[in-house]
Amino acid sequence: MRLNLKARIRAFAIWQKLGYNPWSKPKATQKKGGGDFYRGAFDSIPFLNDDAKRTFRHLLLRPGYMIRDYINGDHERYLAPLTALIVFYAFFALVCSVLQPIQNEHEKDSIFEHSITINSKNKEDQEKGEHIARNTMQLLKQGYAYLTLDRHPENVKTRGEAALAALEGTLRSQGIPLFIGQFFLLWFALSFAIRRHKKGMAATAAASAFILCQFSFFMLFALLLTWGESKSVSALVMLVLIAIDLHQWLETSWRKSIRLAIWTSILYGIIFVLFLLCISIAVVVAAWLKTSA
C-alpha cells in the first residue's frame, strides 16, 4: 500500500535529519559472478564513486544536516570539504569550457573604454581634475593588465611578465581563484557571523567549502538551462541557500537563520571590498613607482 502525501513528506523529513532511512531493509549481498568485474572499478574516480554521489545528493536535499554530520565526525560517507570543492568546481569548469569555448573579444577591457568628463565652472580646475582622473585610470589599467597577463598576451613584453602570465594561466585553469578568493572570504565572513555559536574555524572552513559546492551546483544548472549564456546565480538564491544551511546545521529558527545569512552576506561584501581596496592600492603604488623610476 502506497504511503499518502503527508506520510511521504514526514518520511523525507526524517531522512533529511538522519541521512538514511531507518525503516529500509539492508541491501542483499551481490551474488558472485559477472557483476564482480565492475565492483570497485569507479571507486578511485571522484566523479563516479559512491562518496561523490552521496555528497552530491545530500548537498542538494539536506545540505545543512550533511554539514552537521560531517563536522560531528561522519567523514567516511562523504568527500572531504576541500576535495568536494575542487572536484565539483572542476566538473563545472569542464562543462563551462565545453559550452563556452570562445570568449567575446569585445568584452575585454570594456571597463576602461569610457571617456572621463568632469563638470566644473572653473576651466582650470576641470582640466586638472580630468588629468588626475585619466592618470588614475591609466594606473588602474596597468594594474589590471598585470593581473590578467594570461588573457592579454599582447601585453607581455619581458621574461618576468611571461613567467607571471604562465603562473596566472595555470592558477586560473585549475580553478584556484575561486578556491582562494571565495573560499577564504566566505570562511572569514561565516566565522565572524556565527561566532556566538562557537563552532570553531575548522567547522566553518568545512561549512564554507560545502556551501561553495552548492553554489557550483546551481551555477552548473544555470549554465545548462541557458545553454552556456549564463553561469551565475542571483544573490537572492545564494542567500536562500545559506539560510537553509544555517537553519539545518545550527538548528536555529528560520528568522534567526535568515538574519545570520544576511549578516554573512554583508560581511562577505565588506571583506571583499576591503580586499579589492588593498589590491588596488598595492597595484597603483607599484605602477606609480614603475612610472616614476
Number of C-alpha atoms within 10 A of each C-alpha: 3 6 9 8 9 9 11 12 12 11 15 17 13 14 15 19 15 14 17 11 12 11 7 7 7 7 6 6 6 9 8 8 7 8 9 11 9 8 10 11 11 12 13 10 11 16 17 12 15 18 19 22 15 15 21 20 12 18 20 16 14 22 27 28 24 26 28 21 18 20 17 10 8 12 13 9 13 20 22 17 22 18 14 22 25 19 17 22 25 17 16 21 18 12 16 20 12 11 15 17 9 8 8 7 8 7 8 12 12 9 8 13 8 7 7 12 13 12 11 11 7 9 10 10 13 15 15 13 17 17 15 12 15 15 13 14 15 15 20 19 18 18 20 16 17 19 15 17 21 22 13 14 13 8 16 17 9 9 9 10 16 16 14 18 22 14 14 19 15 13 13 14 12 14 15 15 13 16 17 10 12 16 21 17 20 25 22 18 24 24 23 15 20 18 13 8 9 10 13 11 15 12 17 23 20 20 28 27 25 27 24 25 24 22 20 22 19 20 20 24 17 17 21 16 12 12 13 17 13 16 19 14 16 9 10 9 12 18 17 15 20 27 23 19 25 26 22 21 20 16 14 13 12 14 11 14 22 20 14 21 25 17 17 24 20 14 19 21 15 14 17 17 12 12 14 12 12 12 13 16 14 13 20 21 15 15 19 15 10 9 9 7 6
